[in-house]
Structure formats: C-alpha cells, structure tokens
Amino acid sequence: MVNEKCGIFGVYGKGLHASRLAFFGLFALQHRGQEGSGICSTLGKELFIHKERGLVSQVFNEEIIESLSGHAAIGHNRYSTSGSKDLDCTQPILVNNSTIALVHNGNLPSVTLLENFLKERSISTQGMSDSVMIAEAIGSLVGEGAEIEEAISQIFSLITGAFSILVMTKDKIIAFRDHCGIRPLVVGSLNGGYVFSSETCALLPIGAKFLRDVLPGEMVVVDEGGIRSKQLAKGTPKLDIFEFVYFSRPDSHLLGKSVYSVRKNFGIELAKEYLLEADVVIPIPETAIPVAIGYSEKSGIPMEMGIVKNRYIHRTFIEPEQHIREQGVKVKLAPLKEVIDGKKVIVIDDSIVRGTTSKQIVEMLFGAGAKEVHFLISSPPVKFPDFYGIDTPDQKELLASHKSVSEMNTYLGATSLNFLSLEGMIKATSLPESSFCTSCFTGKYPIDIKERGKELDLD
C-alpha cells in the first residue's frame, strides 16, 4: 500500500477561534498523515505552537486548544517523506526567532539550490528536511529586511519539486503552490474570513464555503486588508492523479470533479475492459468501495462488503509482538465467510505497490472458502517511484517494475489479475491527460527530479 502524503490547513478571520477550527480541519484531513500533528496560532503579536507525534485527537485536548489563542492559525498532519522522521521535523516549522511558521505538503527531489542559498548565508543544512530548508530560506531573507511576500517570491524558483505551502506571520497567512500544482490546495470563505485546506472535505465540517483552488504557481495572501494574489510562475497544471486513485477522501472535489464519481467511473471502465464471470464483487475498504459500486452496476454482478476493516486501527507507536506481526493484514481486515465461501470472487483494490498486502488478501479470501479470486486494480501498474510527496519504496521494491502482470499474478496466487489501463483511468476523470502527473505509471516527471533521475530504470 502507498502511504499518505501530508495535510495542511489554515484559518484567518477576525472574531474566529482559529486553532479550534484548525483542529477540526486537521481532523477531517487525518487520512493524509498519521505520524504527527501540529497547530500554530497568533493573536497578532506572537506565535503560539503545539505539535506532537500521533493522531489529531491524541495530540490536542481542550486545554491545549484554548492556549492556542488567536484569529489566525495554520496546522499540519504529517507523513514522513523526506529527511528525518523525528519529532524535530513535525510541523509547523518556526524560523526567524519564531516570527514565521510554515507547513508543507509535498516533497523536493532536489534541494541543491536551497542548500547553496543557505550555505551562502552560513546556515548549516545538516539534518534539515526539505521543508525546514524552505522555511529557513524564507526566514533568512526576512531577517535581512525583506517583506514576507518578497522573500517567498525570491526563493520560489529555488524550491525544486512539489509543494503546497502555508506560511503565517503575526498578521497574515500566505499560501502558494508549485507551478504544476501537483499537490492540491483550496481556499474557502468563513464568516468574513478565509480558510486554506489540502482538500475540500475539510471545509464543510467547519461551515466554510469553497471559493476556488489556489492556482499552480500562485501566491495568495490574506490579512486584515482581505485577500489578494500574485502569479509567481506560469502555471502548468499537473495534479497528481493518485489523488483520485487513492489519497483524497471520496467527498472531496478535485479540478471541479467529485472524487467519489471519478472512482465510480474507474469501476465502470474496469467492467468495460474486464467483464469477468463471477458471483460477487468485493471492495478492499475504503478507497475501492465506489470503484466496486461502478463495476457492479456496469457488470450486473452483485457487490457485497466481503471484507470488513477495523475502522479504529490507525497508525500506532506500540510495537506489535511477533505473533501479531505475523498476522499481517488480518489485524486490519477480516473476511466475511458468509459472503465468500463457495463463490467466484472479484476483489477490487486501488493499486499494488510491493504486493505483500495483496498476496495476503488473496490467501485470506481462499482461506474463507473462495472458489476463485479475480483481482482487479483501479489504476495501471505502479512501475516508478514518486518523488513528489508519496511514500513509495525504491523502484526495485515495486512489484510491477520487475514483473509482468502474469508474473505478478503468480506471486499473488490469484485466479487472475488485471489493471485498469492508463486510457481508462484518464477517461474516468473526464479531463485531458495533460491535466495530470502520471509519473508513478509512466515514468514521466513534470518537474525535473534532477540528480534523483539516476535512481530510475526507464526500460
């Protein structure tokens, strides 16, 4: 399974208890990162911050939220992608004598330009994550007398990779995205104020209204004067299509499209490409549920929830003992024998990465009495690593990078294995292929990955 990216959230508005709203925003974005969470707020004079490892509900309580007073706040749910995995890298990041806070969703495959910039100013980059380097670069220019917007404009071209970023000072919040807009970021309105979020799904819980996407290459500033924007680079929209495949919540909208509807369309396209004979269609919860609905409707094969997920299993820092570790996927997923026993089963998932989880699922279904197990995947084979913020393994660990579909199926032990074609996946979005970054499937990286390119086998 591919691991999550990060989630960012920001609130600005006089009369708002911003940190309380940020808490519920981060709660709605919990799926994007479960290693750590943090919120920084301001009353207009100084910044207050709290961040810890764990889920949003574990990191914050009523007393902490009350201590984070102010009408502006930014927050972050973290999933490690680059640099240290220690608490020191949990965000928000504070720089320039704690006058600037920053949160970042994305990843920089190359930090050479940032490193050189900081070294020229005698700032050591040893042990710094990409996000900290961005914050330190901005902070150094502000320390030299630049206004915060000018500092961001100056270092924008040094940030080589994918980034949706929120920066907060004592009197404003600034949002900006890379010129491809690989990571999502939207702006909404709330009671005369403004909200920024990685996904639209976090707007409704706090009563905010969606306004628009922060455009690729755009900088949006909110302060007591209202909202204004500046284009820092020409936009070349290339949203990561994995947001539709797996990462975003089904109740979010991306590029004006419902994630739920697109996933349902994945299932319809799968049925067009692979109309199999079977008794039941079973989704791997949760992402594949809309896909299975679409496949079932198009094929006429009934869908059942033949696998139940323990919805309260999240990232834990309690190490499992050996017996539990050996249980593998069974800790999170349980088969319903009543649905599976004696049946020809179609099981649908969103992707296959290493293949270890999928192999265990096949074994589990046969163990529950399935006569046949046909595995359908709602995306093409993942053959290339991600360098823009998804926690994918090295290319040699990607099952599809060194095995054919037939060889992958032999490894899984399924009756059959089929993947949605790239053309079918794009068609399901009703958007042109040029709108998307498809690097994990095609090896085409819209933002130069520079020295990381030598890690790839493009044959």
Secondary structure, 3 states (H helix, E strand, C coil): CCECCCEEEEEECCCCCHHHHHHHHHHHCHHHCCCEEEEEEECCCCEEEEEEECCHHHHCCHHHHHHCCCCEEEEEEECCCCCCCCHHHCCCEEECCCCEEEEEEEEEEECHHHHHHHHHCCCCCCCCCHHHHHHHHHHHHHHCCCCHHHHHHHHHHHCEEEEEEEEECCCEEEEEECCCCCCCCEEEEECCEEEEECCHHHCHHHCCEEEEECCCCEEEEEECCEEEEEECCCCCCCEECHHHHHHCCCCCEECCEEHHHHHHHHHHHHHHHCCCCCCEEEECCCCCHHHHHHHHHHHCCCECCCEEECCCCCCCCCCCCHHHHHHHHHHCEEECHHHHCCCEEEEEECCCCCCHHHHHHHHHHHHCCCCEEEEEECCCCCCCCCCCCCECCCHHHCHHHHCCHHHHHHHHCCCEEEECCHHHHHHHHCCCHHHEECHHHHCCCCCCCHHHHHHCCCC
